[in-house]
Structure formats: structure tokens, C-alpha cells
């Protein structure tokens, strides 16, 4: 009986670990140069790799769906964290002049990243888009970057990874899917 119980506990523990270790999303950090020095923009883009809905911050991403997340200081609704602004703008304007780096997320990774996103609804000159993108990126072990205030530094850091890429196609969200996170999204 003791051997049976130990075996059962091992199987249940392995099943739980497998669920937490399952790859559920791809997180991509994108960077686009601005027209002037210090006007670049760093953001994150998430792809749901599962057959069920996942949450990225407060945004429900359907199976196979995507969402971009970034902070802004110059939006009509005021500074803060926004969902799908980059995906909408870059797709609508057919912009392809940005660079990127990606890593996959397990269920546990995504939960940590989502928690960080919900606590990031602010923007100022020091805690800007680069601060948001890099500190959220660094929540997950692996390829890490230094946050040094200026978006252009993010450009250099992304290019330092041998597996960095350039343009990646983003899905065009509807205007209803583009919005600002208010507070921690609990309302």
C-alpha cells in the first residue's frame, strides 16, 4: 500500500509539474527607432500557443490569438499601459522597421509576467516604455537585459543576441481591442 501511495503521489506531482512546464505563449520584445534621438519605442507582443484562452495582464487572449502591450506618455487617454496600440498602429501603417527578440513562456512564467503587467500601469520619463518592456522581459529567466532608461539602449541590447530578428507580422486588432489598463485591472 505504501509503494502504491508513493507511486500515485509521484504521478500526480509529475502531472502538475507538466502542466506548469507546458509552453503556453511566445513573448517577443520589439523596438522601433523614433524620428529623433531618444524617441524610440520598446514593447512586448504575446502569441497564445495553446488551444485555450490565456490571460496577458488583464487582456484575455483567445487560442492562437495575440496582443501587444506597451507603456506610453503621449496618448490621448493619458500616460500608462496600453493593449494593442503597437499591433494596431504598426499593422495599419504597414511599418516593418523594427527589431525583435523572443522567448517562450510556460504557464508559470506567464502568470509571473501577467502579474508584473497588471502592476505596470504607469509611465514617466524615467519609468518609460523601455523600463516596462525590459523589467517585464526579465521576470522570466534566460535572455536578460539591463534597463538604462533610454530606448536606444534596448535597440543595442536586442541586437547583441545572435538570434535577434527584425520585423515580425502582428495581427490587426479591432479598435475595441485597443485600450488603456486602468489601475491593476481589477475594475
C-alpha positions in Angstrom: 0.0 0.0 0.0 2.9 2.4 0.9 4.5 1.7 -2.5 1.2 2.3 -4.3 0.6 5.6 -2.4 4.2 6.8 -3.2 3.8 5.9 -6.8 0.4 7.7 -7.0 1.9 10.8 -5.4 4.8 10.8 -7.8 2.4 10.5 -10.8 0.2 13.4 -9.5 3.2 15.6 -8.8 4.6 14.9 -12.3 1.3 15.7 -13.9 1.2 19.1 -12.0 4.7 19.9 -13.0 4.0 19.0 -16.6 1.1 21.4 -16.7 3.2 24.3 -15.2 6.1 23.4 -17.6 3.8 23.4 -20.7 4.8 26.1 -23.2 1.7 28.4 -23.5 3.0 31.6 -25.2 5.7 33.3 -27.0 6.8 36.7 -25.7 8.6 39.0 -28.2 10.2 42.3 -27.4 10.1 44.8 -30.2 11.9 48.0 -30.6 11.3 50.7 -33.2 13.5 53.8 -33.7 11.9 57.2 -33.4 12.2 60.1 -35.8 14.6 61.9 -33.4 17.2 60.7 -30.9 15.6 59.3 -27.7 12.2 58.8 -29.4 12.3 55.1 -29.9 9.7 52.7 -28.5 10.1 49.3 -26.8 7.1 47.0 -26.4 6.1 43.4 -25.8 4.0 41.1 -28.1 2.4 37.9 -27.0 1.2 34.9 -29.0 -1.1 32.3 -27.4 0.4 28.9 -28.4 -2.4 26.9 -26.8 -5.9 25.7 -27.8 -7.5 27.7 -24.9 -7.7 31.3 -23.7 -4.8 32.7 -21.7 -4.5 36.0 -19.8 -1.8 38.5 -20.5 -2.1 41.1 -17.8 -5.9 41.9 -17.9 -6.2 41.0 -21.6 -7.9 37.7 -22.5 -6.0 36.2 -25.5 -8.0 33.5 -27.3 -6.4 30.3 -28.6 -4.0 31.3 -31.4 -4.6 35.0 -30.6 -2.1 37.8 -29.9 -1.7 41.1 -28.0 0.8 43.8 -27.9 1.5 45.6 -24.6 3.4 48.8 -24.0 3.5 52.0 -21.9 3.1 55.5 -23.4 3.3 59.0 -22.1 1.7 60.8 -25.1 -1.7 59.1 -25.6 -5.0 60.9 -25.6 -6.2 58.9 -22.5 -3.0 59.9 -20.6 0.2 58.1 -19.7 0.0 54.4 -18.8 -0.1 50.9 -20.0 -2.0 50.1 -23.2 -3.0 46.9 -25.0 -2.7 46.5 -28.8 -1.6 50.1 -29.7 1.6 48.8 -31.4 -0.2 46.0 -33.2 -2.9 48.4 -34.5 -0.5 51.2 -35.4 2.2 49.1 -37.0 -0.2 46.9 -38.9 -2.4 49.8 -40.1 0.6 51.9 -41.2 2.4 48.9 -42.6 5.5 49.6 -40.5 8.2 47.0 -40.7 11.3 48.9 -39.5 11.6 47.3 -36.0 13.8 44.6 -34.5 12.8 41.8 -32.1 13.9 39.0 -29.8 11.6 36.2 -28.5 11.4 33.6 -25.8 8.7 31.1 -24.9 6.8 31.1 -21.7 5.5 28.3 -19.6 2.2 28.6 -17.7 4.1 29.6 -14.5 6.2 32.1 -16.5 3.1 33.7 -18.0 1.5 34.0 -14.6 4.5 35.9 -13.3 4.7 38.1 -16.4 0.9 38.9 -16.2 1.2 39.8 -12.6 4.1 42.2 -13.5 2.0 43.7 -16.3 -1.0 44.4 -14.1 1.3 46.3 -11.7 2.8 48.4 -14.5 0.1 50.9 -15.4 2.3 54.0 -15.2 4.7 56.0 -17.3 7.1 58.9 -16.8 10.4 59.9 -18.4 12.4 57.5 -16.1 9.9 54.7 -15.9 9.1 54.6 -19.6 8.4 52.1 -22.3 11.9 50.6 -22.0 11.6 50.2 -18.3 8.3 48.4 -18.7 9.4 46.2 -21.6 12.8 45.2 -20.1 11.7 44.7 -16.5 8.8 42.6 -17.6 11.0 40.6 -20.0 13.5 40.0 -17.2 10.8 38.4 -15.0 11.4 35.1 -16.9 14.9 33.6 -16.6 17.0 33.3 -19.7 18.0 36.1 -22.0 18.1 39.2 -19.7 18.8 42.8 -20.5 19.8 45.9 -18.5 17.4 48.7 -18.1 19.2 52.0 -18.8 16.3 54.5 -19.3 16.9 55.2 -23.0 15.0 53.2 -25.6 18.1 53.3 -27.9 19.9 51.1 -25.4 17.2 48.5 -25.8 18.0 48.5 -29.6 21.7 47.8 -28.9 20.8 45.1 -26.3 18.4 43.3 -28.6 21.0 43.3 -31.4 23.5 41.8 -29.0 21.6 38.5 -29.1 22.7 36.3 -32.1 19.1 35.1 -32.5 17.5 38.6 -32.7 15.3 39.2 -35.6 13.7 42.1 -37.4 10.1 42.7 -38.5 7.5 40.1 -37.4 3.9 40.3 -38.6 1.4 41.3 -36.0 -2.3 40.5 -36.1 -4.5 43.6 -36.7 -6.8 44.1 -33.6 -10.2 45.8 -33.8 -10.4 49.3 -32.3 -12.4 47.8 -29.4 -9.3 45.6 -28.6 -7.1 48.7 -28.2 -7.4 50.2 -24.7 -5.7 51.5 -21.6 -5.4 49.5 -18.5 -6.9 51.3 -15.5 -5.2 50.6 -12.2 -4.5 46.9 -11.7 -7.3 45.9 -14.0 -9.5 44.7 -11.1 -12.3 47.1 -12.0 
